[in-house]
Amino acid sequence: MMLATLAGEGSNVYYLCLFTTNREHRETKLYIVSRSGSHTMHEGHKFILLCIGLATLLGGCGKTETPQPQPPEVTVLSIEPKDTPVTYEFVGSTASSQQVEVRARVDGFLDERLYIEGNIVNQGQLMFQMDAKPFQAQLDAAQSALAEQQAKLWTALANLKRVKPLARANAVSKKELDDSQGMVNAAAAAVDMARADVDTAQLNLGYTTINAPVTGASSFARIQNGAYVNAQSGPLTYVAQLDPIWVDFSISEDEHLKIRQQQKSGELSTPEASALSVELVLADDSIYPETGKVFFRDANYSTETGTFLVRATFSNPDGALRPGQFVSVRVKGAIRPNAILVPQQAVLQGAKGFFVWIVDAAGKAQVRNVQVGDWQGDNWFISRGLSAGDKVITDGLMRLAKEVPVKIVEKGKVEPDKAAAGADSVAPEKAKTTSD
């Protein structure tokens, strides 16, 4: 209600007007309570129009009802604890299962390299040829010495054969018989020594042809043709066996102790190391088709890195893997019983730690503090805070607040800006306040 006094133009006429407004029915009423003085008809008409305009203006100033906001749309994940395979990922490198250096065993000149550097060589394949002439001469000399000693043995045996009957007839002294027997024994020993010299000469001659010790990939030649080499000259090259191939990776002391603790508490079930399967992810993110097995664990931690070595073996028939490659190693086979997995985007962090948004029985958003474990792909293991049947909000976190009703929709139907902003930009801001 409003009381107004209006004065006529150019006269002493005054009007007392009363305005009432009903906001519920959106109407305004005008009452002319009284007037004083005299006025012309024209002035009266102008006054009436002025009052009607004022009443209309006052009626429009009433408040209009605002529509009720729609509940935010969210996507939820219903929690169902189940036995979940656990994958551990490490950084590893490939290594040859048998890498052998090729060295010269005798002293001499290197005549020729007989393999193509970098190619696959087979065990026993000729790789280098040394100058064999001096060693052939040594063999010939050793064989001649053997023949000489064999001749002396024959003479000693013949002499002993003549002395024995004479000794039985006491025609010669016993000393002569003993001397004859001694000559035979000495000649036989000399033959054995000469035969050993022949074997040595044959070995040395054989060492002038240097063959591949294993089947594998060859490296480049470290020493070129014509160089003088010996056992101390260093390797001529090396051959790396490719099939099978090894993959070495290390487990930190903290990680190892954590796994042991989870095994004791029943949070983790693991088979024997030999039953674990190993998967390789190559540098281009492709998966190596063969599956490996763990066959070796070092006994000691490294005092330099605080880790201990684990080795897996892989079949490599096509030579796709080469020693020295860096790979991602995924060890599979462990099981986490009755595990709860939640998408990482649903887990937020606030002043009191990690938390998630859930939908309660009344359909309202609530905050639930949780204890997180390890990551598993795009998900997070939840150790405490959630149980079977809880509905965790995974998308549509932007407009959430405590006790606010929400509308659950199917996955993929939440507006993109809400889902993205809630997971990336808005959620951390809310985490600082809502979790408190």
C-alpha positions as CSV (number, residue, x, y, z in Angstrom):
1,M,0.0,0.0,0.0
2,M,1.2,3.5,-0.9
3,L,-0.1,7.0,-0.1
4,A,0.7,9.8,-2.6
5,T,-0.1,13.5,-3.0
6,L,-0.2,15.0,-6.4
7,A,-0.5,18.7,-7.4
8,G,-2.3,19.9,-10.5
9,E,-0.2,21.9,-13.0
10,G,-0.6,25.7,-12.8
11,S,-3.3,25.5,-10.0
12,N,-3.7,25.0,-6.3
13,V,-5.5,21.6,-6.7
14,Y,-4.1,18.7,-4.6
15,Y,-5.1,15.0,-4.8
16,L,-4.6,12.4,-2.1
17,C,-4.3,9.0,-3.7
18,L,-4.0,5.5,-2.2
19,F,-2.3,2.6,-4.1
20,T,-2.6,-1.1,-3.0
21,T,-0.7,-4.0,-4.6
22,N,-1.6,-7.7,-4.3
23,R,1.6,-9.5,-5.3
24,E,0.0,-13.0,-5.0
25,H,-2.5,-12.1,-7.7
26,R,-0.2,-9.6,-9.4
27,E,-2.7,-6.7,-9.4
28,T,-2.6,-3.0,-8.2
29,K,-5.6,-0.9,-7.2
30,L,-5.9,3.0,-7.2
31,Y,-8.1,4.9,-4.8
32,I,-8.5,8.8,-4.9
33,V,-9.1,9.5,-1.3
34,S,-9.6,13.3,-1.5
35,R,-8.8,16.5,-3.4
36,S,-8.7,20.2,-2.6
37,G,-9.0,23.3,-4.7
38,S,-10.6,23.6,-8.1
39,H,-9.4,22.4,-11.5
40,T,-10.5,22.3,-15.1
41,M,-11.8,19.1,-16.9
42,H,-8.6,18.9,-18.9
43,E,-6.4,18.9,-15.8
44,G,-8.6,16.2,-14.2
45,H,-8.2,13.9,-17.2
46,K,-4.4,14.3,-17.2
47,F,-4.4,13.5,-13.5
48,I,-6.4,10.3,-13.9
49,L,-4.0,9.1,-16.7
50,L,-1.0,9.9,-14.5
51,C,-2.4,7.9,-11.7
52,I,-3.1,4.9,-13.9
53,G,0.5,5.0,-15.3
54,L,1.8,5.1,-11.8
55,A,-0.3,2.2,-10.7
56,T,0.8,0.2,-13.7
57,L,4.5,0.9,-12.8
58,L,4.0,-0.1,-9.2
59,G,2.2,-3.3,-10.2
60,G,5.2,-4.3,-12.4
61,C,7.6,-3.9,-9.6
62,G,6.3,-7.0,-7.8
63,K,8.7,-10.0,-7.6
64,T,8.2,-12.8,-10.1
65,E,8.7,-16.4,-9.1
66,T,12.0,-18.0,-10.2
67,P,11.9,-21.6,-11.5
68,Q,13.3,-24.3,-9.2
69,P,16.8,-25.5,-10.3
70,Q,17.1,-28.9,-11.8
71,P,19.1,-31.5,-9.9
72,P,22.6,-32.1,-11.4
73,E,22.9,-35.1,-13.6
74,V,25.6,-37.6,-12.5
75,T,26.9,-41.0,-13.5
76,V,27.5,-43.5,-10.7
77,L,29.4,-46.7,-10.2
78,S,27.8,-49.3,-7.9
79,I,30.5,-50.8,-5.7
80,E,30.9,-54.6,-6.1
81,P,34.0,-56.0,-4.3
82,K,35.5,-58.9,-6.3
83,D,38.8,-60.7,-6.7
84,T,40.9,-58.5,-9.0
85,P,44.1,-59.4,-10.9
86,V,47.0,-57.1,-10.0
87,T,49.6,-56.1,-12.5
88,Y,52.9,-54.6,-11.4
89,E,54.9,-52.5,-13.9
90,F,58.6,-52.0,-13.9
91,V,61.2,-50.6,-16.3
92,G,63.5,-53.2,-17.7
93,S,66.1,-53.9,-20.3
94,T,66.8,-56.8,-22.6
95,A,70.0,-58.8,-22.3
96,S,71.5,-61.7,-24.3
97,S,71.0,-65.1,-22.6
98,Q,74.6,-65.9,-23.7
99,Q,76.9,-63.2,-24.9
100,V,80.4,-64.6,-25.7
101,E,83.5,-62.7,-26.6
102,V,85.6,-64.1,-29.5
103,R,89.3,-64.0,-28.6
104,A,92.5,-65.2,-30.1
105,R,94.0,-68.2,-28.2
106,V,97.5,-68.1,-29.8
107,D,99.9,-65.4,-30.8
108,G,100.1,-64.5,-34.4
109,F,98.9,-62.3,-37.3
110,L,95.2,-62.0,-38.1
111,D,94.9,-62.9,-41.8
112,E,91.3,-62.5,-42.6
113,R,87.8,-61.7,-41.2
114,L,85.4,-64.3,-42.7
115,Y,82.0,-63.2,-41.5
116,I,79.7,-60.3,-42.3
117,E,79.6,-57.9,-39.3
118,G,76.1,-57.7,-37.7
119,N,74.8,-60.9,-39.3
120,I,73.5,-63.9,-37.5
121,V,76.2,-66.6,-37.3
122,N,75.8,-70.2,-36.4
123,Q,77.7,-72.1,-33.8
124,G,81.0,-73.4,-35.3
125,Q,80.9,-71.0,-38.3
126,L,84.4,-69.7,-39.3
127,M,84.8,-66.0,-38.3
128,F,88.5,-65.3,-38.4
129,Q,91.6,-66.9,-39.9
130,M,95.1,-66.4,-38.4
131,D,98.4,-67.1,-40.1
132,A,98.7,-70.9,-39.7
133,K,102.1,-71.5,-41.3
134,P,104.2,-71.2,-38.1
135,F,101.8,-73.5,-36.2
136,Q,101.9,-76.1,-39.0
137,A,105.7,-76.1,-38.8
138,Q,105.5,-76.7,-35.0
139,L,103.1,-79.6,-35.6
140,D,105.5,-81.1,-38.1
141,A,108.4,-80.8,-35.7
142,A,106.4,-82.3,-32.9
143,Q,105.4,-85.3,-35.1
144,S,109.1,-85.9,-36.0
145,A,110.1,-85.8,-32.4
146,L,107.4,-88.3,-31.6
147,A,108.7,-90.6,-34.3
148,E,112.2,-90.4,-32.9
149,Q,111.1,-91.3,-29.4
150,Q,109.0,-94.2,-30.8
151,A,112.2,-95.5,-32.5
152,K,114.1,-95.3,-29.3
153,L,111.4,-97.2,-27.5
154,W,111.5,-99.9,-30.1
155,T,115.3,-100.3,-29.6
156,A,114.9,-100.4,-25.8
157,L,112.3,-103.1,-26.1
158,A,114.5,-105.2,-28.4
159,N,117.4,-104.9,-26.1
160,L,115.3,-105.9,-23.1
161,K,114.0,-108.9,-25.1
162,R,117.6,-110.2,-25.6
163,V,118.7,-109.6,-22.0
164,K,115.8,-111.4,-20.3
165,P,116.8,-115.0,-21.4
166,L,120.4,-114.3,-20.5
167,A,119.4,-113.1,-17.0
168,R,117.4,-116.3,-16.5
169,A,120.5,-118.3,-17.4
170,N,122.6,-116.1,-15.1
171,A,124.7,-115.2,-18.2
172,V,124.4,-111.5,-17.3
173,S,124.1,-109.7,-14.1
174,K,120.8,-108.6,-12.6
175,K,121.9,-105.0,-13.0
176,E,122.0,-105.3,-16.7
177,L,118.5,-106.6,-16.7
178,D,117.4,-103.6,-14.6
179,D,119.2,-101.2,-16.8
180,S,117.4,-102.6,-19.9
181,Q,114.1,-102.4,-18.2
182,G,114.8,-98.8,-17.2
183,M,115.7,-97.9,-20.8
184,V,112.3,-99.2,-21.9
185,N,110.4,-97.2,-19.3
186,A,112.3,-94.0,-20.1
187,A,111.7,-94.5,-23.9
188,A,108.0,-95.1,-23.3
189,A,107.7,-91.8,-21.2
190,A,109.6,-89.9,-23.9
191,V,107.0,-91.2,-26.4
192,D,104.1,-90.0,-24.3
193,M,105.7,-86.6,-23.9
194,A,106.4,-86.4,-27.7
195,R,102.7,-87.4,-28.3
196,A,101.5,-84.6,-26.0
197,D,103.7,-82.1,-27.9
198,V,102.0,-83.2,-31.1
199,D,98.5,-82.7,-29.5
200,T,99.5,-79.2,-28.3
201,A,100.8,-78.4,-31.8
202,Q,97.6,-79.6,-33.3
203,L,95.5,-77.5,-30.9
204,N,97.5,-74.4,-31.6
205,L,97.1,-75.0,-35.3
206,G,93.4,-75.4,-34.8
207,Y,93.2,-72.2,-32.8
208,T,94.3,-70.3,-35.9
209,T,90.8,-70.8,-37.3
210,I,88.4,-68.9,-35.0
211,N,84.8,-70.1,-35.0
212,A,81.5,-68.8,-33.6
213,P,81.1,-70.1,-30.1
214,V,77.2,-69.9,-30.1
215,T,74.5,-69.1,-32.6
216,G,73.5,-65.5,-32.4
217,A,74.0,-61.9,-33.6
218,S,77.6,-60.9,-34.4
219,S,79.1,-57.6,-33.5
220,F,81.7,-55.6,-35.5
221,A,85.4,-56.6,-35.6
222,R,87.4,-54.8,-33.0
223,I,90.8,-55.8,-34.6
224,Q,91.4,-55.5,-38.4
225,N,93.2,-57.8,-40.8
226,G,97.0,-57.9,-40.5
227,A,97.1,-57.0,-36.8
228,Y,99.3,-59.0,-34.4
229,V,97.0,-60.6,-31.8
230,N,97.4,-62.7,-28.7
231,A,95.3,-63.7,-25.7
232,Q,95.9,-60.3,-24.1
233,S,94.9,-58.3,-27.2
234,G,91.2,-58.1,-26.1
235,P,88.2,-59.5,-27.9
236,L,88.1,-59.6,-31.7
237,T,84.3,-59.3,-31.5
238,Y,81.4,-60.9,-29.6
239,V,78.4,-63.0,-30.5
240,A,75.1,-62.5,-28.6
241,Q,72.6,-65.4,-28.4
242,L,69.1,-64.0,-29.1
243,D,66.8,-67.0,-28.5
244,P,65.9,-67.1,-25.7
245,I,66.5,-63.5,-24.6
246,W,66.5,-62.2,-21.0
247,V,64.8,-59.2,-19.5
248,D,66.3,-57.7,-16.4
249,F,64.3,-55.4,-14.0
250,S,64.7,-54.3,-10.5
251,I,62.3,-54.2,-7.5
252,S,63.0,-51.5,-4.8
253,E,63.2,-52.5,-1.2
254,D,60.1,-50.4,-0.3
255,E,58.1,-52.1,-3.0
256,H,59.2,-55.5,-1.9
257,L,58.4,-54.8,1.8
258,K,55.0,-53.5,0.8
259,I,54.2,-56.6,-1.2
260,R,55.3,-58.8,1.7
261,Q,53.1,-56.8,4.2
262,Q,50.1,-57.1,1.9
263,Q,50.7,-60.9,1.6
264,K,50.7,-61.3,5.4
265,S,47.6,-59.2,5.9
266,G,45.7,-61.1,3.2
267,E,45.3,-58.1,0.9
268,L,47.3,-59.8,-1.8
269,S,47.6,-63.4,-3.0
270,T,50.6,-64.3,-5.1
271,P,51.7,-67.6,-6.7
272,E,55.3,-68.9,-6.8
273,A,57.6,-66.7,-8.8
274,S,57.9,-69.3,-11.6
275,A,54.1,-69.2,-12.0
276,L,54.0,-65.4,-12.7
277,S,53.6,-64.3,-16.3
278,V,55.6,-61.4,-17.7
279,E,54.4,-59.1,-20.5
280,L,56.6,-56.7,-22.4
281,V,55.5,-53.3,-23.7
282,L,57.9,-52.0,-26.4
283,A,59.0,-48.4,-27.0
284,D,56.2,-47.9,-29.5
285,D,53.6,-49.1,-26.9
286,S,53.1,-52.3,-28.8
287,I,52.8,-55.6,-26.8
288,Y,55.5,-58.2,-27.5
289,P,53.6,-61.4,-28.6
290,E,55.5,-63.8,-26.4
291,T,54.9,-64.3,-22.7
292,G,57.9,-64.6,-20.4
293,K,58.5,-66.4,-17.1
294,V,60.5,-65.3,-14.1
295,F,63.4,-67.7,-13.5
296,F,66.0,-65.8,-11.4
297,R,65.9,-63.4,-8.4
298,D,69.1,-62.1,-7.0
299,A,70.0,-63.0,-3.4
300,N,71.2,-59.5,-2.4
301,Y,70.0,-56.0,-2.6
302,S,72.3,-53.6,-4.5
303,T,74.1,-51.3,-2.0
304,E,74.1,-48.6,-4.7
305,T,70.5,-48.6,-5.7
306,G,68.6,-50.3,-2.9
307,T,67.0,-52.7,-5.4
308,F,67.4,-56.4,-6.2
309,L,67.6,-57.9,-9.7
310,V,64.8,-60.0,-11.2
311,R,65.2,-61.8,-14.5
312,A,62.7,-63.2,-16.9
313,T,63.2,-65.2,-20.1
314,F,61.4,-64.9,-23.4
315,S,61.3,-66.9,-26.5
316,N,62.7,-64.8,-29.4
317,P,62.6,-66.9,-32.5
318,D,62.6,-64.1,-35.0
319,G,65.2,-62.0,-33.3
320,A,62.7,-59.1,-32.8
321,L,64.2,-58.3,-29.5
322,R,67.9,-57.2,-29.3
323,P,70.1,-56.8,-26.2
324,G,70.0,-53.3,-24.7
325,Q,66.4,-52.4,-25.4
326,F,64.5,-50.5,-22.7
327,V,61.0,-52.0,-22.2
328,S,58.1,-51.8,-19.8
329,V,57.7,-55.0,-17.8
330,R,54.3,-56.0,-16.6
331,V,54.2,-58.9,-14.0
332,K,50.9,-60.6,-13.8
333,G,49.5,-63.4,-11.7
334,A,48.9,-61.8,-8.3
335,I,45.2,-61.5,-7.1
336,R,43.8,-58.9,-4.7
337,P,40.8,-60.6,-3.0
338,N,37.5,-58.7,-2.6
339,A,39.1,-55.6,-4.1
340,I,37.2,-52.3,-4.7
341,L,38.2,-50.4,-7.8
342,V,37.1,-46.8,-8.5
343,P,38.0,-44.6,-11.5
344,Q,40.8,-42.2,-10.8
345,Q,38.6,-39.2,-11.9
346,A,36.2,-40.0,-9.1
347,V,38.8,-39.8,-6.3
348,L,39.5,-36.2,-5.1
349,Q,41.8,-34.9,-2.5
350,G,40.9,-32.4,0.2
351,A,42.3,-31.1,3.5
352,K,41.5,-34.4,5.3
353,G,42.9,-36.6,2.6
354,F,41.2,-38.4,-0.3
355,F,37.4,-38.6,-0.7
356,V,34.7,-39.5,-3.2
357,W,31.2,-38.3,-3.8
358,I,28.4,-40.9,-3.3
359,V,24.6,-40.9,-3.7
360,D,22.9,-41.9,-0.4
361,A,19.5,-43.7,-0.1
362,A,17.7,-40.4,-0.3
363,G,19.2,-39.6,-3.7
364,K,21.4,-36.8,-2.3
365,A,25.1,-36.2,-2.8
366,Q,27.4,-37.0,0.2
367,V,31.1,-36.9,0.8
368,R,32.9,-40.2,1.8
369,N,36.5,-40.1,3.0
370,V,38.5,-43.1,1.7
371,Q,41.9,-44.6,1.9
372,V,43.5,-45.3,-1.5
373,G,45.9,-48.0,-2.5
374,D,47.7,-48.7,-5.7
375,W,46.7,-47.6,-9.2
376,Q,45.5,-50.2,-11.6
377,G,45.3,-48.8,-15.1
378,D,42.8,-45.9,-15.0
379,N,41.4,-47.1,-11.6
380,W,42.4,-46.8,-8.0
381,F,42.2,-49.5,-5.4
382,I,40.2,-48.3,-2.3
383,S,41.5,-49.9,0.9
384,R,38.9,-48.4,3.3
385,G,35.9,-46.2,3.2
386,L,33.6,-48.0,0.7
387,S,31.5,-51.1,0.9
388,A,29.3,-53.2,-1.4
389,G,26.3,-51.3,-2.7
390,D,27.7,-47.8,-2.4
391,K,27.0,-45.6,-5.4
392,V,30.1,-43.6,-6.2
393,I,29.7,-40.6,-8.5
394,T,32.1,-40.8,-11.4
395,D,30.9,-38.0,-13.8
396,G,29.1,-34.7,-13.2
397,L,31.1,-33.5,-10.2
398,M,30.9,-29.8,-11.1
399,R,27.7,-28.8,-9.4
400,L,27.8,-31.2,-6.4
401,A,27.4,-30.0,-2.8
402,K,26.5,-31.8,0.4
403,E,22.8,-32.8,0.7
404,V,22.0,-31.7,-2.8
405,P,19.6,-34.1,-4.7
406,V,21.1,-35.5,-7.8
407,K,19.7,-37.2,-10.9
408,I,21.4,-40.5,-11.9
409,V,21.8,-41.0,-15.7
410,E,23.5,-43.5,-17.9
411,K,27.2,-43.3,-18.5
412,G,27.9,-40.9,-21.4
413,K,24.8,-38.8,-21.0
414,V,26.3,-36.3,-18.6
415,E,27.0,-33.0,-20.3
416,P,30.7,-33.0,-21.3
417,D,31.6,-29.7,-19.6
418,K,30.2,-31.0,-16.4
419,A,32.0,-34.2,-16.5
420,A,35.3,-32.8,-17.6
421,A,35.3,-29.7,-15.3
422,G,34.2,-31.8,-12.4
423,A,37.1,-34.2,-12.8
424,D,39.8,-31.8,-13.7
425,S,39.3,-28.2,-12.6
426,V,36.3,-27.9,-10.2
427,A,36.8,-31.0,-8.2
428,P,40.1,-30.0,-6.7
429,E,38.6,-26.6,-5.7
430,K,35.6,-28.3,-4.0
431,A,38.0,-30.8,-2.4
432,K,39.4,-28.1,-0.2
433,T,36.1,-27.2,1.3
434,T,33.6,-30.0,0.9
435,S,35.7,-32.7,2.5
436,D,36.0,-30.6,5.6
